[in-house]
Amino acid sequence: MSAQNYLAYDYPLLSAFWTMLWLFLWIMWLVLLFRVIVDIFRDDTMGGWAKAGWLALCIVVPFLGVLVYVIARGKGMGQREIAQARDQQKAFESYIRQTAQGGTGPTSSVDELARLSEMKSRGDISDEEFRRAKQLVLSDAGPAGRPGSVPTAHGR
């Protein structure tokens, strides 16, 4: 037995360390492989044949294919990842804004007038306040859907 083998058998903790190291490297390799495959499909600048070629290279010769892809297209890979993160953030912020507005987009003048009429019929606003608010909506002086564009009676 060589000294290295004897040391590994004599100290089983060292053997467990090497096993964990290889397992970690194998998992990292799989993560990199799947990220490259996802990036191949995400890239809009590549045509179908180029995507098929890169995918075939990554499947047939995985280590070489992934290494060449990361060297050749690694910078663009990072830029596409950042662009996707920005798009997701914008979509999330847009969803939050839309939800905060009550699930609808900006209200039209017809919606504003219907809301004003309903407020008047409930007695929340007076006739004078209704006329002023109606003038604002019809003249587009106050932006529709903006908080505070419709006056309310008695601080309600």
C-alpha positions in Angstrom: 0.0 0.0 0.0 1.2 3.5 -0.8 1.4 6.2 1.9 -1.6 8.1 0.5 -3.9 5.0 0.6 -2.7 4.0 4.0 -3.4 7.6 5.3 -6.9 7.6 3.8 -7.8 4.2 5.5 -6.1 5.1 8.7 -8.1 8.4 9.0 -11.7 7.7 7.8 -12.6 11.4 8.3 -10.2 12.3 5.5 -12.0 9.8 3.3 -15.3 11.4 4.2 -13.8 14.8 3.3 -12.7 13.6 -0.1 -16.1 12.1 -0.8 -17.8 15.3 0.2 -15.4 17.4 -2.0 -16.1 15.2 -5.0 -19.9 15.3 -4.4 -19.7 19.1 -4.1 -17.7 19.4 -7.4 -20.1 17.1 -9.1 -23.1 19.2 -8.0 -21.4 22.4 -9.1 -20.7 20.8 -12.5 -24.4 19.9 -12.9 -25.4 23.5 -11.9 -23.0 25.0 -14.5 -24.2 22.5 -17.2 -27.9 23.4 -16.6 -27.1 27.2 -16.5 -25.4 26.9 -19.9 -28.3 25.0 -21.4 -30.8 27.5 -20.0 -28.6 30.3 -21.4 -28.5 28.7 -24.8 -32.3 28.8 -25.0 -32.6 32.3 -23.4 -30.3 33.9 -26.0 -32.4 35.7 -28.6 -29.5 36.7 -30.7 -28.7 33.1 -31.7 -30.5 31.3 -34.5 -32.1 27.9 -34.2 -29.1 26.1 -35.8 -26.6 27.8 -33.6 -28.7 26.8 -30.5 -28.9 23.2 -31.8 -25.1 23.2 -32.4 -24.3 24.4 -28.9 -26.8 22.1 -27.3 -25.4 19.1 -29.2 -21.9 20.0 -28.2 -22.9 20.3 -24.6 -24.6 17.0 -24.6 -22.1 15.0 -26.7 -18.9 16.3 -25.2 -20.2 18.0 -22.0 -16.9 19.1 -20.3 -15.5 20.5 -23.5 -18.8 22.0 -24.7 -19.5 23.8 -21.4 -15.8 25.0 -21.2 -15.9 26.4 -24.8 -19.3 28.0 -24.3 -18.3 29.7 -21.1 -15.1 31.0 -22.7 -16.8 32.1 -25.9 -20.1 33.4 -24.6 -19.6 33.9 -20.8 -19.8 37.7 -20.8 -23.1 37.7 -22.7 -24.3 35.0 -20.3 -23.9 37.4 -17.4 -25.5 40.2 -19.3 -28.6 38.1 -20.2 -28.9 37.0 -16.6 -28.8 40.7 -15.4 -31.4 41.7 -18.1 -33.7 38.9 -17.0 -33.4 40.0 -13.4 -34.2 43.6 -14.3 -37.2 42.5 -16.4 -38.5 40.4 -13.5 -38.0 43.3 -11.1 -39.9 45.7 -13.4 -42.8 43.1 -13.8 -42.9 42.7 -10.0 -43.0 46.5 -9.4 -45.7 46.9 -12.1 -47.8 44.1 -10.4 -47.4 45.8 -7.0 -48.5 49.2 -8.4 -51.5 47.6 -10.2 -52.5 45.7 -7.1 -52.2 48.8 -4.9 -54.5 50.7 -7.3 -57.2 48.1 -6.7 -56.4 45.7 -9.5 -57.3 48.1 -12.3 -55.3 50.4 -14.4 -55.9 54.1 -14.6 -59.6 55.0 -14.4 -61.4 56.6 -17.3 -63.5 59.7 -17.0 -66.7 57.5 -17.2 -65.5 55.5 -14.2 -64.8 58.7 -12.3 -68.2 60.2 -13.1 -69.9 56.9 -12.0 -67.9 57.0 -8.8 -68.8 60.6 -8.2 -72.5 59.9 -8.9 -72.5 57.0 -6.4 -70.8 59.2 -3.8 -73.4 61.9 -4.3 -76.3 59.4 -4.0 -74.9 58.1 -0.8 -74.6 61.7 0.5 -70.8 61.6 0.9 -70.4 64.8 -1.2 -72.7 67.8 -1.7 -74.2 69.0 -5.0 -71.6 71.8 -5.2 -68.7 69.4 -4.6 -70.2 67.0 -7.2 -70.4 69.8 -9.8 -66.8 70.9 -9.1 -65.4 67.4 -9.3 -67.5 66.8 -12.5 -66.0 69.9 -14.0 -62.5 68.7 -13.2 -63.1 65.2 -14.6 -64.7 66.6 -17.8 -62.1 69.2 -18.4 -59.2 66.8 -17.6 -57.8 69.3 -15.2 -57.3 66.7 -12.6 -55.6 63.4 -13.6 -58.0 60.5 -13.4 -57.1 57.8 -11.0 -54.8 60.0 -9.0 -55.4 60.0 -5.2 -57.0 63.2 -4.1 -58.3 64.2 -7.5 -61.9 63.8 -6.4 -62.8 66.0 -3.4 -64.7 64.3 -0.6 -67.0 65.9 1.9 -66.2 66.5 5.5 -62.7 65.1 5.4 -63.9 61.5 4.4 
